[in-house]
Amino acid sequence: MARPSLLIIDDDDDLRELLAEVLDGEGYRVRSAPSGAEGLRMLDGVDLVLLDLHMRGMNGAATARAIRATAPIVLVSAHADLAEVASEIGSPYFVGKPFQLDDLLATIEAALASSR
């Protein structure tokens, strides 16, 4: 079985690189993008998107609306009303920053399982 492909879209370079390294170690194929616009160009073949809400340029909510028909989305953000925003964009999957790695991994697995 092919490893699931994840796309991380977050403008925090350090967090994006750390997540990519950790998730690769967990068995995922990982790509990353520093902006919503760049992430949209990288969607081909992606099984799931990890998406921050607060980014320069195209924000996470606009990016999510453009992605949601293509791949499941897990919002990963420090946004105060994260659950409300997740509901508005139609994604039941979200993890607040700062997060525990186990919580993120469980949320990723749940989102992937629901899309199979």
N, C-alpha and C positions, 0 to 999 in steps of 0.2 A: 504494500500500500504506500502510495506517495505521501511524503511529509506534507502537512498543510502549509500553505503559503500565507504569510502575514505581511501586511504593509503598515508600517508605523508612520503616521503623519503628525509631526510635532516640531515646533520651531526651536525647542531646547536641544541643542546639539549634544550636550553631555547625556541627557536622559535618553534621547533617541539612540545614541551609540551603546549605552549601557543596556537598554532594553533589547536591542538587536543582538548583542552578545549573549545575554542571558537566555533569550528565547531560542536562539540558534542552539545553545547548549541543551535546551529542553526538547530539541528534535523538530523544531519548525524551520521552514525556509523563510528567511526574513529579508525584506527590502525596506528602505526607509526614504522619507521625503521631508524636507524642511518647511514645506508650505502646502496649503490645500491645492493650489494650482498645479504644482509639480506632482503631488500625489494623484491627482486625477489622470495625469498622463501615464501613471504606472499601474493602473488597475487591472490590466489584462492578466488573467490567470490567478488573481488573488482570491483566497478563500475567506479572509477576514481582514478588516481594517481596524487598527487601534488609532484613535483620533483624539487630539487635544482640541479644546474649544477656543482657547485664547491664543490666536496666532496673528502675526502681522499679515496684511493683505487679505486674502480670502479667509475669513474666520471659519472655525470648526462647524458652526451650524450651517453655513452656506455650503461648505464642503460635504457635510453629511447629506444634505438634500440632494446633491448631485450624485452621491455614491449609493444611496440606500437601495436602489433597484439592482445594483451590481454585486454587492457583497454585504454580509452582516457587518455591523459596526459596534465596536466597544468604545464608548467614550471614556477617556482617561484624562481627568481634569480636576482642577481645584475650584471650579465654578461653584458658587454658593448654592445655586438651585439646580444642581446637576441632575437630580431625578426628574425635575420638571422639564428641563431642556431635553433630556433623553426621551421623555414621553412625547414632547412636541415634535421631535424628529422621527419618532416611530422606532426607537431602539430601546429594548428593555435591558440592555447590557451596558453597565457603567461601573467605573471604579474611581473613587475620589483620591486625589493626590493630597498628601502622601499616602501611599498604599503599601500593603503587605504583598510580597511576591506571590504567596500562596493564594491570596484573594484574586489577584490578576489572572493567575494560571487557571483557577477554577472558573472564572468568568469567561475566559477565552474558550475553554473546553465546553462550557454550557452553550455559548453562542455557536460554536462549530457543530455541536451535536444537534442543535435545533435547525441547522441549515442543511443537514444531510438527508 
